Amino acid sequence: MALFMLCIMRKPKSEIRMDIRIHNSSVKQVNVQLTGEMDALGCTKIRPQLETLATEHARQQVTLELSKVSFIDSSGIGAIV
């Protein structure tokens, strides 16, 4: 019986950054670019900004750009929702 092990090398938590950039592209639309890892640690840094964004731009369309997010777990999904 063969046993296979998969190891995923991730950066130490001290090196991981979660950044958020907000661009008002028009009166009706706001673009938000997220970069980094959207895990429990990363989301604690951006969740307050996302909550403020949702309140301040409630009447605008908010577009999330996630192409530079390298990892997302349930904490990240929860922060988005």
Chimera marker file (.cmm) of the C-alpha trace (Angstrom):
<marker_set name="trace">
<marker id="1" x="0.000" y="0.000" z="0.000" r="1" g="1" b="0" radius="0.5"/>
<marker id="2" x="1.454" y="3.332" z="-1.047" r="1" g="1" b="0" radius="0.5"/>
<marker id="3" x="1.143" y="6.406" z="1.098" r="1" g="1" b="0" radius="0.5"/>
<marker id="4" x="1.303" y="9.781" z="-0.562" r="1" g="1" b="0" radius="0.5"/>
<marker id="5" x="1.833" y="13.010" z="1.294" r="1" g="1" b="0" radius="0.5"/>
<marker id="6" x="1.258" y="16.466" z="-0.112" r="1" g="1" b="0" radius="0.5"/>
<marker id="7" x="3.128" y="19.342" z="1.465" r="1" g="1" b="0" radius="0.5"/>
<marker id="8" x="2.214" y="22.893" z="0.627" r="1" g="1" b="0" radius="0.5"/>
<marker id="9" x="4.935" y="25.365" z="1.423" r="1" g="1" b="0" radius="0.5"/>
<marker id="10" x="3.519" y="28.608" z="2.714" r="1" g="1" b="0" radius="0.5"/>
<marker id="11" x="5.277" y="31.715" z="3.918" r="1" g="1" b="0" radius="0.5"/>
<marker id="12" x="5.613" y="32.154" z="7.677" r="1" g="1" b="0" radius="0.5"/>
<marker id="13" x="2.699" y="34.150" z="9.076" r="1" g="1" b="0" radius="0.5"/>
<marker id="14" x="5.011" y="37.069" z="9.856" r="1" g="1" b="0" radius="0.5"/>
<marker id="15" x="5.718" y="37.525" z="6.119" r="1" g="1" b="0" radius="0.5"/>
<marker id="16" x="2.118" y="37.393" z="4.921" r="1" g="1" b="0" radius="0.5"/>
<marker id="17" x="0.418" y="40.693" z="4.196" r="1" g="1" b="0" radius="0.5"/>
<marker id="18" x="-3.172" y="41.398" z="3.387" r="1" g="1" b="0" radius="0.5"/>
<marker id="19" x="-3.698" y="44.690" z="1.598" r="1" g="1" b="0" radius="0.5"/>
<marker id="20" x="-6.794" y="46.497" z="0.443" r="1" g="1" b="0" radius="0.5"/>
<marker id="21" x="-6.899" y="49.355" z="-2.075" r="1" g="1" b="0" radius="0.5"/>
<marker id="22" x="-10.078" y="51.253" z="-2.761" r="1" g="1" b="0" radius="0.5"/>
<marker id="23" x="-10.587" y="53.146" z="-6.017" r="1" g="1" b="0" radius="0.5"/>
<marker id="24" x="-13.643" y="55.318" z="-6.641" r="1" g="1" b="0" radius="0.5"/>
<marker id="25" x="-14.040" y="54.749" z="-10.342" r="1" g="1" b="0" radius="0.5"/>
<marker id="26" x="-17.306" y="56.655" z="-10.663" r="1" g="1" b="0" radius="0.5"/>
<marker id="27" x="-20.219" y="57.991" z="-8.675" r="1" g="1" b="0" radius="0.5"/>
<marker id="28" x="-21.959" y="54.632" z="-9.057" r="1" g="1" b="0" radius="0.5"/>
<marker id="29" x="-19.022" y="52.238" z="-8.708" r="1" g="1" b="0" radius="0.5"/>
<marker id="30" x="-16.164" y="51.490" z="-6.305" r="1" g="1" b="0" radius="0.5"/>
<marker id="31" x="-13.371" y="49.051" z="-7.154" r="1" g="1" b="0" radius="0.5"/>
<marker id="32" x="-11.618" y="47.229" z="-4.332" r="1" g="1" b="0" radius="0.5"/>
<marker id="33" x="-8.380" y="45.342" z="-4.951" r="1" g="1" b="0" radius="0.5"/>
<marker id="34" x="-7.400" y="42.744" z="-2.363" r="1" g="1" b="0" radius="0.5"/>
<marker id="35" x="-3.961" y="41.131" z="-2.226" r="1" g="1" b="0" radius="0.5"/>
<marker id="36" x="-2.468" y="38.492" z="0.036" r="1" g="1" b="0" radius="0.5"/>
<marker id="37" x="-4.020" y="35.616" z="1.933" r="1" g="1" b="0" radius="0.5"/>
<marker id="38" x="-7.611" y="35.845" z="3.085" r="1" g="1" b="0" radius="0.5"/>
<marker id="39" x="-7.375" y="33.590" z="6.107" r="1" g="1" b="0" radius="0.5"/>
<marker id="40" x="-8.287" y="34.303" z="9.738" r="1" g="1" b="0" radius="0.5"/>
<marker id="41" x="-5.145" y="36.381" z="10.313" r="1" g="1" b="0" radius="0.5"/>
<marker id="42" x="-5.369" y="38.377" z="7.089" r="1" g="1" b="0" radius="0.5"/>
<marker id="43" x="-9.077" y="39.051" z="7.472" r="1" g="1" b="0" radius="0.5"/>
<marker id="44" x="-8.688" y="40.551" z="10.935" r="1" g="1" b="0" radius="0.5"/>
<marker id="45" x="-6.715" y="43.321" z="9.226" r="1" g="1" b="0" radius="0.5"/>
<marker id="46" x="-9.186" y="44.071" z="6.432" r="1" g="1" b="0" radius="0.5"/>
<marker id="47" x="-12.596" y="43.222" z="7.914" r="1" g="1" b="0" radius="0.5"/>
<marker id="48" x="-13.063" y="46.669" z="9.560" r="1" g="1" b="0" radius="0.5"/>
<marker id="49" x="-12.235" y="48.370" z="6.259" r="1" g="1" b="0" radius="0.5"/>
<marker id="50" x="-14.677" y="46.145" z="4.353" r="1" g="1" b="0" radius="0.5"/>
<marker id="51" x="-17.428" y="46.892" z="6.898" r="1" g="1" b="0" radius="0.5"/>
<marker id="52" x="-16.780" y="50.645" z="6.605" r="1" g="1" b="0" radius="0.5"/>
<marker id="53" x="-16.752" y="50.343" z="2.827" r="1" g="1" b="0" radius="0.5"/>
<marker id="54" x="-20.137" y="48.589" z="2.841" r="1" g="1" b="0" radius="0.5"/>
<marker id="55" x="-21.624" y="51.332" z="5.036" r="1" g="1" b="0" radius="0.5"/>
<marker id="56" x="-20.122" y="54.327" z="3.225" r="1" g="1" b="0" radius="0.5"/>
<marker id="57" x="-20.768" y="53.021" z="-0.294" r="1" g="1" b="0" radius="0.5"/>
<marker id="58" x="-24.115" y="51.313" z="0.270" r="1" g="1" b="0" radius="0.5"/>
<marker id="59" x="-25.645" y="52.994" z="-2.792" r="1" g="1" b="0" radius="0.5"/>
<marker id="60" x="-22.758" y="52.186" z="-5.109" r="1" g="1" b="0" radius="0.5"/>
<marker id="61" x="-21.794" y="49.000" z="-6.903" r="1" g="1" b="0" radius="0.5"/>
<marker id="62" x="-18.755" y="47.512" z="-5.189" r="1" g="1" b="0" radius="0.5"/>
<marker id="63" x="-16.465" y="45.331" z="-7.313" r="1" g="1" b="0" radius="0.5"/>
<marker id="64" x="-13.921" y="43.112" z="-5.558" r="1" g="1" b="0" radius="0.5"/>
<marker id="65" x="-10.761" y="42.301" z="-7.530" r="1" g="1" b="0" radius="0.5"/>
<marker id="66" x="-9.424" y="39.025" z="-6.105" r="1" g="1" b="0" radius="0.5"/>
<marker id="67" x="-6.868" y="38.067" z="-8.762" r="1" g="1" b="0" radius="0.5"/>
<marker id="68" x="-3.971" y="38.832" z="-6.384" r="1" g="1" b="0" radius="0.5"/>
<marker id="69" x="-5.409" y="36.849" z="-3.477" r="1" g="1" b="0" radius="0.5"/>
<marker id="70" x="-3.180" y="33.792" z="-3.175" r="1" g="1" b="0" radius="0.5"/>
<marker id="71" x="-5.302" y="31.904" z="-0.626" r="1" g="1" b="0" radius="0.5"/>
<marker id="72" x="-8.844" y="32.140" z="0.706" r="1" g="1" b="0" radius="0.5"/>
<marker id="73" x="-10.601" y="30.088" z="3.361" r="1" g="1" b="0" radius="0.5"/>
<marker id="74" x="-13.935" y="30.349" z="5.150" r="1" g="1" b="0" radius="0.5"/>
<marker id="75" x="-12.756" y="33.458" z="7.018" r="1" g="1" b="0" radius="0.5"/>
<marker id="76" x="-12.170" y="35.185" z="3.689" r="1" g="1" b="0" radius="0.5"/>
<marker id="77" x="-15.578" y="34.173" z="2.362" r="1" g="1" b="0" radius="0.5"/>
<marker id="78" x="-17.135" y="35.447" z="5.603" r="1" g="1" b="0" radius="0.5"/>
<marker id="79" x="-15.346" y="38.799" z="5.286" r="1" g="1" b="0" radius="0.5"/>
<marker id="80" x="-16.672" y="39.214" z="1.760" r="1" g="1" b="0" radius="0.5"/>
<marker id="81" x="-20.233" y="38.332" z="2.677" r="1" g="1" b="0" radius="0.5"/>
<link id1="1" id2="2" r="1" g="1" b="0" radius="0.2"/>
<link id1="2" id2="3" r="1" g="1" b="0" radius="0.2"/>
<link id1="3" id2="4" r="1" g="1" b="0" radius="0.2"/>
<link id1="4" id2="5" r="1" g="1" b="0" radius="0.2"/>
<link id1="5" id2="6" r="1" g="1" b="0" radius="0.2"/>
<link id1="6" id2="7" r="1" g="1" b="0" radius="0.2"/>
<link id1="7" id2="8" r="1" g="1" b="0" radius="0.2"/>
<link id1="8" id2="9" r="1" g="1" b="0" radius="0.2"/>
<link id1="9" id2="10" r="1" g="1" b="0" radius="0.2"/>
<link id1="10" id2="11" r="1" g="1" b="0" radius="0.2"/>
<link id1="11" id2="12" r="1" g="1" b="0" radius="0.2"/>
<link id1="12" id2="13" r="1" g="1" b="0" radius="0.2"/>
<link id1="13" id2="14" r="1" g="1" b="0" radius="0.2"/>
<link id1="14" id2="15" r="1" g="1" b="0" radius="0.2"/>
<link id1="15" id2="16" r="1" g="1" b="0" radius="0.2"/>
<link id1="16" id2="17" r="1" g="1" b="0" radius="0.2"/>
<link id1="17" id2="18" r="1" g="1" b="0" radius="0.2"/>
<link id1="18" id2="19" r="1" g="1" b="0" radius="0.2"/>
<link id1="19" id2="20" r="1" g="1" b="0" radius="0.2"/>
<link id1="20" id2="21" r="1" g="1" b="0" radius="0.2"/>
<link id1="21" id2="22" r="1" g="1" b="0" radius="0.2"/>
<link id1="22" id2="23" r="1" g="1" b="0" radius="0.2"/>
<link id1="23" id2="24" r="1" g="1" b="0" radius="0.2"/>
<link id1="24" id2="25" r="1" g="1" b="0" radius="0.2"/>
<link id1="25" id2="26" r="1" g="1" b="0" radius="0.2"/>
<link id1="26" id2="27" r="1" g="1" b="0" radius="0.2"/>
<link id1="27" id2="28" r="1" g="1" b="0" radius="0.2"/>
<link id1="28" id2="29" r="1" g="1" b="0" radius="0.2"/>
<link id1="29" id2="30" r="1" g="1" b="0" radius="0.2"/>
<link id1="30" id2="31" r="1" g="1" b="0" radius="0.2"/>
<link id1="31" id2="32" r="1" g="1" b="0" radius="0.2"/>
<link id1="32" id2="33" r="1" g="1" b="0" radius="0.2"/>
<link id1="33" id2="34" r="1" g="1" b="0" radius="0.2"/>
<link id1="34" id2="35" r="1" g="1" b="0" radius="0.2"/>
<link id1="35" id2="36" r="1" g="1" b="0" radius="0.2"/>
<link id1="36" id2="37" r="1" g="1" b="0" radius="0.2"/>
<link id1="37" id2="38" r="1" g="1" b="0" radius="0.2"/>
<link id1="38" id2="39" r="1" g="1" b="0" radius="0.2"/>
<link id1="39" id2="40" r="1" g="1" b="0" radius="0.2"/>
<link id1="40" id2="41" r="1" g="1" b="0" radius="0.2"/>
<link id1="41" id2="42" r="1" g="1" b="0" radius="0.2"/>
<link id1="42" id2="43" r="1" g="1" b="0" radius="0.2"/>
<link id1="43" id2="44" r="1" g="1" b="0" radius="0.2"/>
<link id1="44" id2="45" r="1" g="1" b="0" radius="0.2"/>
<link id1="45" id2="46" r="1" g="1" b="0" radius="0.2"/>
<link id1="46" id2="47" r="1" g="1" b="0" radius="0.2"/>
<link id1="47" id2="48" r="1" g="1" b="0" radius="0.2"/>
<link id1="48" id2="49" r="1" g="1" b="0" radius="0.2"/>
<link id1="49" id2="50" r="1" g="1" b="0" radius="0.2"/>
<link id1="50" id2="51" r="1" g="1" b="0" radius="0.2"/>
<link id1="51" id2="52" r="1" g="1" b="0" radius="0.2"/>
<link id1="52" id2="53" r="1" g="1" b="0" radius="0.2"/>
<link id1="53" id2="54" r="1" g="1" b="0" radius="0.2"/>
<link id1="54" id2="55" r="1" g="1" b="0" radius="0.2"/>
<link id1="55" id2="56" r="1" g="1" b="0" radius="0.2"/>
<link id1="56" id2="57" r="1" g="1" b="0" radius="0.2"/>
<link id1="57" id2="58" r="1" g="1" b="0" radius="0.2"/>
<link id1="58" id2="59" r="1" g="1" b="0" radius="0.2"/>
<link id1="59" id2="60" r="1" g="1" b="0" radius="0.2"/>
<link id1="60" id2="61" r="1" g="1" b="0" radius="0.2"/>
<link id1="61" id2="62" r="1" g="1" b="0" radius="0.2"/>
<link id1="62" id2="63" r="1" g="1" b="0" radius="0.2"/>
<link id1="63" id2="64" r="1" g="1" b="0" radius="0.2"/>
<link id1="64" id2="65" r="1" g="1" b="0" radius="0.2"/>
<link id1="65" id2="66" r="1" g="1" b="0" radius="0.2"/>
<link id1="66" id2="67" r="1" g="1" b="0" radius="0.2"/>
<link id1="67" id2="68" r="1" g="1" b="0" radius="0.2"/>
<link id1="68" id2="69" r="1" g="1" b="0" radius="0.2"/>
<link id1="69" id2="70" r="1" g="1" b="0" radius="0.2"/>
<link id1="70" id2="71" r="1" g="1" b="0" radius="0.2"/>
<link id1="71" id2="72" r="1" g="1" b="0" radius="0.2"/>
<link id1="72" id2="73" r="1" g="1" b="0" radius="0.2"/>
<link id1="73" id2="74" r="1" g="1" b="0" radius="0.2"/>
<link id1="74" id2="75" r="1" g="1" b="0" radius="0.2"/>
<link id1="75" id2="76" r="1" g="1" b="0" radius="0.2"/>
<link id1="76" id2="77" r="1" g="1" b="0" radius="0.2"/>
<link id1="77" id2="78" r="1" g="1" b="0" radius="0.2"/>
<link id1="78" id2="79" r="1" g="1" b="0" radius="0.2"/>
<link id1="79" id2="80" r="1" g="1" b="0" radius="0.2"/>
<link id1="80" id2="81" r="1" g="1" b="0" radius="0.2"/>
</marker_set>
